[in-house]
Amino acid sequence: MKTLPRIAIGIAIFVVAVVVGAIVAIKTIDPNTLIAPVQAQVKAATGRDLAVRGGAHIALSLHPRIVLTDVVLSNAPWGTAKELARIERLELAAALVPLLSRRFELEEIVLVKPVVALETDGKGQKNWQSASAAPSTAPSGSSSGTSLAAVVAVGNVTIADGLFTYQDGPKAVPSRVTVNTLALRPRALRSGVDVDFKGAVGDVPLTVEGTVGSFEALLARTAPYPVDLKGQVAGQAFAIATRVKAESSRYAFEDLKLALGPNAIEGTFAADMSGTRPKVVFDLQAKALAMRALPVPVPVPAIPGQAPPPAKAARAYMIPDTPVSFVPLRWVDADGKLAIGELTLAGGQALRDVALAFTNADGRFDMPRFSLGAFGGTLRGSARIDASRADAAALNVRVDGSGLSLGALLTAAGHPREVRGGSTDLTVDLAMRGSSPHDWASTATGNVRVVSGKATLVNSKIDPAFVIDRLNEAINPFRTRDPSTELLCAVVRFPIANGIARVDRSIAAETDKLGVSASGTLDFRNETLDFQFNPKVRKGISIDFAGFSDLVRVSGPFASPHVGIDPAGSAKLIASVGAAIGTGGLSAVAQSLLSWADGSGPGPCKIALEGASAPAATQGAGNNNANPAVPIANEVGKALGKLFGR
């Protein structure tokens, strides 16, 4: 029983001796004498000058602290910032026992109001590296990393009210990280470090908590570094778990699992910083991804000194003339694969089974394949963007759609209508160039084809304010009388060259009562159109009402075309697209439709699909120049004129 009190007394004496000894040691130490050796070491390691302008002193407590004020680290001579780093106050908490032998072991580092400006010269040189330092080629687990880990032991690290910026090149806009608080606290037995962060990335608020690997493991780089964090970003909960493998200038995120709100992504991601541009390589999968749940992206700012895009004419186009910047394609190279089970766009549209693979090198983006489920069917294709030149990008797009819903396509085009059936295939193959969607349309060269099968279109009330409704009523008067239109087929096929599409009977539709074929031009450069539509009623279908004509012309700007009757103008139009003028003054359009209506020739859809290869319509012996065919609705011309306000 007497042993325990003696032990307690011995411990107390030892603690008092340690405290007294530490105080004596501290009293005999002038912390300012430590600054010069540290400055020499920093100069040798980085080539930068370290200054402690406010001096140093020791704050006595159970954990004595060396306090340095107004600490400044100079920047590289080529740097844009005045200083690489400035710290209002730097506190170093020393362990007591080692002080007895005048050795300093840090239990805590506190940085108050640090401002750190990291930057590159845009040519590979970094301001946190010595100008004479060559890039490290030592592999992971090299002796240099291991020896450093053996001699460096870091305790708690706390940062308060800090600002960190990164600028990749003298003309780039800096990225900004604001640190309200950051606490790194090692766990027992060096099993990891607890992380607690509150701040913002740019203008996006961010809080983080969790665990990462130990400082020793980070420095040694001998094994994948564990990361397990969660928090809030822009009000959305997030979590990330991965193992980071560092090899020279390459960082690989293995077994990556990232969750943001309802979204969850997993796979692998790697960043290689050794080249003239960073390169990312990834293979990511997600069961579901909702774009609305992602933080709002920060708009890419203009780079100071970069020539502005050419001024645009002050005209409002339906196809936006707003420049689209492909500059980021020249910032980062990439080799990626992405698979998403269901992708919900910001507007609410749902895409399924999204799969794509692409590469990007020196501003040349190549997506040799993509596929996705949309509009009730499947879209497949490829895309290439050459943004290596600063003045204008070149685009090549190929899209093949199969089994698409006609109703879904009409809704996407802004003309919703109840449709049953209507399986639709499409092919788009275009080469374009320019800096805006309007530029791309104005320079487009290639082919577009859309083919729809049988469908029932419910006939809703016609709105005269909409051009599409006025045109529909003019070429299909049955719409106002029948509850539905039984569509047998519809074809839209046109070649386009340098933004101009010339159509020769390659736009057509057939219903159970009539057929219609169209010829004309679409000029995407100035967004104008000029079309003749020729509807013909099938043999045996009676027309007992006014308001029907076998020639309807639509012309004018895309935004507000005029629908009316203009035989003379339509004759010029037919000649302009190269369509043949047949006997009796009838165009090839009218001849083929008449023969089809009589059941003796190919239908409008067949002609639209096959073009010149479709069998030509022939005229009967009784139909000659002396007896020209008469339009079947000339007698109702006045009624049609009233319909269009003529």
ABEGO torsion letter per residue (X at the ends): XAAAAAAAAAAAAAAAAAAAAAAAAAAABBAAAAAAAAAAAAAAAAGBBBBBAAEBBBBBBABBBBBBBGBBBBBBAABABABABBBABBBBBBBAAAAAAGBBBBABBBBBGBBBBBBBAGAGBBAABBAABBBBABBBGBAAAAAAAAABBBBBBBBBGBBBBBBBEAABBBBBBBBABBBBBBBBGGAEBBBBBBEBBEABBBBBBEBBBBAAAAAAGABBBBBBBBEBBGGBBBBBBBBBBBBEABBBBBGBBBBBEABBBBEBBBBBAABABBBBBBBBBBABBBAAABBBBBBBBBBBGBBBBBBBBBBBBABBABBBBAAAAAABBBBBBBBBABBBBAAGBBBBGBBBBBBBBGGBBBBABBBBBBGGBBBBEBBBBBAABAABBBBBBBBBBBGBBAAAAAAAAGBBBBBBEGBBBBBBBBBBBEABAAAAAAABBEBBBBBBBBBBBBBBBBBAABAAAAAAAAABAAAAABABBBBABBBBBBBBBGGBBBBBGABBBBBAABBBBBBEBBBAAAGBBBBBBBBBBBBGBBBABBGBBABBBBBEBAABBBBBBBAAAAAAAAAAAGBBBBBGGBBAAAAAAAAAAAGABBBAAAAAAAEAABBBBBBBAABBAABBBBBAAAAAAAAAAAAAGX
